[in-house]
Each structure stands twice: as structure tokens, then as C-alpha cells.
Amino acid sequence: MKKKPMKNPRKYGEPPFQVAVIHGGPGAGGEMVPVARHLSAYRGMLEPIQTATSLEGQIEELRTILEKHGNIPLTLIGFSWGAWLSFIVAAKHPGLIKKLILVGSGPFEEKYVASLHQTRLSRLDEEESAEFESITKALGDVEVKDKDLLLSRLGVLASKTDCFDPIKDEREESDSAGSRGDIFQGVWRDAAELRRSGKLLELGKLIECPVVAIHGDYDPHPAEGVQKPLSAVLKSFRFFLLQNCGHKPWIEQQARERFYSILEKELGDIR
């Protein structure tokens, strides 16, 4: 039987669609389904799935989906890589975005990257640590095959390093669109260079809307690498640090309620 094409974007609640959740990865579509479902009780939610295999392609793809399906301007809730993508789109297309909410964002300056990597490795045993480094290297090699499987395995290892006290296996909490290693390879190379060059942070000077960052204190992505750089370049910026919380606040037993409380307050004017 022929497989049905995936809906893109997925929609939750009733229109108008004024809020969109932007998943991480790159190439990890579907992981924000629990957030979209939870918030859709009182508002229409979009869940775009990023399928483009280049950074510029993902920017254009997201812009097109928001313009076609959203009630402009929208609030974007970007997670991890999706926080960066939302940040870039807000800088390049300011008229589309009403507010940015960055969840578990990667650091915005290169000097914080070593800390992220070392924290993750310190939370794995020797064998897992070696595997983590091997997969990370392989995902950047154009000659390596089976990148979807590698990205999926990297996600399993990261779930051990990134979670503090999860309510249950995150796979039960999501509706995955599948791991796409080709997307990770094609997008991350250019995204990492954008950070290395300082151009990612510079884009913040073009952002006109309010920006809110929510970050877990146990997230290996250093909170300082989000709070300090963004405080220096954004016109309107607020930062929330969640206690006893890893990379994905919505799966954390001790932080989930606080996370949703913050989101509801930030979206309070959207009904």
C-alpha cells in the first residue's frame, strides 16, 4: 500500500493559527507534538516539519508555511535548532513574527560549544562517549551512509545526557516524523559556520519583536551561552531558568508545570 504523504504543517486546535512550534534537529520532526497538543486547548497551533536540506532552504520553507497557513504575525516557539531557525526567520522577515520563545536553544557564541560537548560526554560511560563522538563525526562525512540511523542513535544517547528527571520515555510523548540525517548534514554545516563567524548573533540586531528564552539548569547547552549574548543584542529580551530541568522541559517531571505556566502567560493575549 502506498504511504500517505505527511501533512505539513500539522494543525492543532481551531483557527486562526497564531502560534507555531518549531522542532529541533535539524532533522528531528515531530518532537514538539506534546507542546502543540497541550497549548491547542485555547488556540490554533501549527507544527511545521522542516524538510529542506539546506539552511537557506529551511528559512524559505518556514517562511512559506507561515505565510500560507498562519495568521500573521505569529508567535514562534522554537526548540533547540528550531530556536535558531526561528531567530533567523524573525531577523530576515520581521513582519511575520509577533514574539519569539526560544526553548533549550543552542549557545549563540562559539566559545560556549566546548562546554556543551564536555558536559554531554561526562554524562556517558566510556563506551557511549566514544560512540557519541564517532556518530557526531560520521554525520559530517558526506561518504557515510545510513545517516538516518546514526541520527536516531545519537538521539538515544542524547536523551541520556540531556534529561534530568523525565516523566517517561520521550518517544511515548512525541509523534516523530522520523530522523533525517541528510537534513542534519546539509543544514548544520552552514548553521555552525553562521555561529563561528559571529553572524548568527549579529542577526539579533535586526529582530524587532520581544524575545523570551526558557532554559533548563541541567541542559548541557549552557544557559550562559544564550542569556549573555542575547541580552547584549536584543531590544526586548527576558530569560527564564527552570530548576531541575534538562533540554526538553515538557518531559521533565519537576519542571513541566512551570514550563507550561510560562508559555501560557506569554501566550495569554492569544485566544
N, C-alpha and C positions, 0 to 999 in steps of 0.2 A: 504494500500500500504506500502511495506517495505521501511523504511527510508534509503536513500543513506548514505553510510559511509562518514564521514567528511574527506576532503583532508588534509593530514598532511605530509609535510608543505604546506601551501598555497603559491602560487608563483605569483609575480607581475613583469611586465616588461619582458625584454628579457634576456636570459642567456648571459654571465656567471653570476651566482648568488654569488656575493661577499659581500653582506650585509644582515644581518638578524635582524629583530625586535623581541625582547623577552618580552612577556607580563607579567603583574603583577599577583597579587592574594596573594598566589598561588591559582590557580583555576579560573582565570578570562580571559580565552582565547578569542581572537578576538578584544580586546580593542585598539590594535595598528594598526588596518586596515587603518585608515586615514593617519598615518605616512608612512606606506608601500606604499600606493597608491600615495601619494604626491611625494615621493622620487623615485618612479619607472619610472618616465618620462625619466630619463637618465641612469638608471642602473637596473640590475636584483635584486629583493628583495625576501627574504624568510621570511615567518611568521610561525615558528614552534609553534604548540599548545602543551603545556606540559600536558600530560595525566597521567604520573606516580604518584602514591600516596605516594611516599617516597622521601626524599631528594636525596639519592644516585640514586634512580630510575630516577629522573628528570635530574640529571647530566649525567647519561649514555644515557638517551633518547635524550637529546640535542646534545651530542657528536655524536651519531649515525646519527642523521638527518643532522648535519653539514657536516659530512664526506661523506654521501651518496649524498646529493643534492647541497652542496656548492662548490665554487671554493676556495680551501684552499690556504692561510689563509684568514679568513673573518673578517669584521668589525661587531661587535655586538652592537646594540642599545638596551640596557636593561632598561625597565621601572619598577620602584618600586621594587617589589620582583624580577622581571626579571633582574634588575641591580645587585642584589646579586647573582643570578644564573649565570649570565654572568661572574661576578667577580670570582666565584668559578671555573667555567669551564676554564677560562683563566689561573688560577693558577695551575690547575691539568693537563691541556692539552695545554700548551703554544704554541705548534706548530700549533694549529688550528686557533689562533686569531691574527689578524694584529693590531687591535685597539679596545679599549673598549670605548663606550659612555654611561655613566650612567645618566639616566633621572629620577628625582624625587626619588632618592634612599632613602631607609630607613637608619637611622643612623647606623654607624658601631661599636659603643660602647654603652653598656647598660646604662651608666649614662645619655644619652640623651632621653631615652624612656619615662620617666615621663613627660617631656616637651611636647612631641608629643601627649600623651594621654590627658593631661590637655588642650592643645590648642584645640583639637577636641571637647572636652566636653564643653568648654567655648563658642563654636560657635553654640551650640544646645540649645533649650529650655529645661526646667526641664524634661518633659515627654520624649523627644527624647534622652536626655542624659542618662536617666535610661534605655531606650530601647537599646541604643548603648552598654552600659556596660553589659546588660543582654545577648545580642546576642554574644558579644565577649567571655563571659564566657561559653555560651552554645556550641559554636563552638569547644571548647576544651574538651567537655564532650563526651566520647565515647557512653554514653547511650542515648544521644539526637538524635532524628530522624529529617528528613526534613532539613538537613544541607544545601542543595542547596538553599532552600527558605530563610533560615537565611542569607546565604552569599549574596544572591541577595538583601535582605533588608538592610544589612549592607552597601552594595554599594550605595544604595539610600541615606542613612544617611551620608555616607562619601562624597557624591557629594555635600552636603550642607556645609560640613566643609572644603572641600579641594579646592573648586573653588573660584576664585576672581571675574572674570567678563567673564563668559563663553559665547561663540558665540551662542550656543543653547544647548538644552538638549543633553548630551553626548551620549545617546542611539541612537540618529539620526546620530551620527558621527562614530559609530562602527558597526561591524558585528560580534556580540557576538557568541562565541562557547558555551555559557551557563556557569552559575556559578556552580562550583563543590565543594561542601562543604567537600566531602571526601578527595579531594586533599588538600584543605586548612588545614584540621585537621592533615592529615598524614605528610605533608611537613613542616608546620610552627612550629610544636613542636621541631623538630630537628634543624631547621634553627635558631630559637630563642635561643636554647641552644648553638649553634655554636657562636652566638654573646656574650651570657653571659659568656662563657668560655674564650673569647678573641681569639679563634682560627680563627674566620672569618677574623678579621683584620690581623692576622699573615699570612694568605694566600696571602696577598698583597705583601709580600716579595718574593713570587715565580712568580709574574707576570712580564713578560719581555716586553710586548707591551706598547705603550703610552695609557694613560687613561685620558678621558675628562669627567667631571661631569657638567651637566646642571640642575639648580635647581631654583624653583620659590621662591620669597621672602615671598609669602603668604602660601606656602606649610607648613602644620603643621609638617611634617617631618623636624626637624631643620637643616638648611643648615650647621651650625657649626658642626653637627654630621657626616657630610660627608666630608667637606673640611679639618677640622683639623686632623682627624685620617688618612685620605688617604695621605695628604701631608707628614705625618711622615713616611710612609712605602713604598710608590711607587717610582720607579725610575724616571718615567716621568708622571707628573700629572698637569692638568690645570682645573680651576674651573670657571664656568660662572653662575652668579646670575642674573636671569631675574626679572625685576621690574614689579609690579602689576600682578603677576603670581602665580597661585595655583599649585596643584600637577600634572596636565596634561597640559603642555604648549600648545599642539596643539589645545585645545579647548578654549584657553584664547584670548579674543579679543585684549587685549593690549600687548600680548607677543608672539602670534603665529608667526608673521612675523619675529621677531628677532630669535625665536627658529629655524625656518626653515633655516634662513640665516646662523646660526651657524652650523647646520647639513650639509648644502650644502658645506660650507667651509671645514669642517672636512672630508667630503667625496669627496672633489674636485679631488683627484687623482684616483678616481674610476669611470670609464666610460665604 
